[in-house]
Amino acid sequence: MSAKVQDDRKQLFESGISFLGDPSVKDAPLTKKIEFLQSKGLTEQEVALALKQSQHGQDEVSKTPESSSGVREISKDPIFYETVPPPLPRRDWKDYFIMATATAGLCYGVYEVAKRYVIPNLLPESQSKLDQDKKEVQEQFDKVDKLLETIEQEQSDFRIKEEQKLLELDKTVMDLHNCLEQTTHTREKIEDEFKMMKLEMANLQNKIDNFILSKKNDQQLDKISTEFESLKHLIKNRESSATGGFENSDRKSPHAKSPVPGVNAIPSAAEILSKMNFNKNKISNGNGTDNMANDSASTSIKDQEQPVPAWKKAREESLGSAASTNSIPEWQKSAMNEPTLQDWQNKPANTPQLSQD
């Protein structure tokens, strides 16, 4: 039978046979033996062979005593033994330490529970303990009251300070508002004064311009009147000297051919001003600086562009022709250079009339 087992598994097979032949395993159940052998790595065939071989060995052992003694014994069924459980592991010091710690914790928990819940219910506390607890509670209440009083005092102080700050802020705002109003009023007042001053300056400037123009025009009028008076006196002197010279001279002067107009033919200052369209209202009233300046400029232009009268042209032509043909006598030159004016001629008769104009 052993020839059927492979060589490399022969040792394992023999160990299985020795296991089955062990007296302590004979009483064990067959299923347990088979499971144990299979767990060791034997196949079903090897297990069956091992069982047969172990039974065959037991039969041979049982036959040898019978043959020797000759006593007939009754064969018994094989006894199967149960497997023994593995031994308990050995306990270490760690296990004892853990057990001691758990036991101590459990005992302490039981003690605390009994002290706090069981014993106070069974045995009430003493009066001194109650008084002490009451005193502690009262002290805590006193502390809370003091703390509340302190907080209330701080709140009241803070409220007072805030009210003072609000009052100061309101006062500052009112002062600022008053200052702004005063500044606005002052600015408006300054603007009004500046406007009034500007108007006064404009009026004063207009008055000054009008005054200057009026004075200038008055001076021009006085100058024109003076020139006309001197011209009248010169013409009268020339007429008187010309008539005397013509009577005494043997030949006639060229002045006789061109008769000189009389003094009455000379226009007065009023007529000249009326011809010049001199505007008296503008001189007296003076509507503006520009208007007065324009009037004065136009007046000066008109004076410059005023045509020379016919009598003056005739006089100039006659004098020019006489100077070219005949020489002027010495007494006429002296009369022309130094005209003798009488006292009544020094004061022009038309001066009041010109001033009124």
Beta strands, then each sheet from edge to edge (+ up, - down):
end
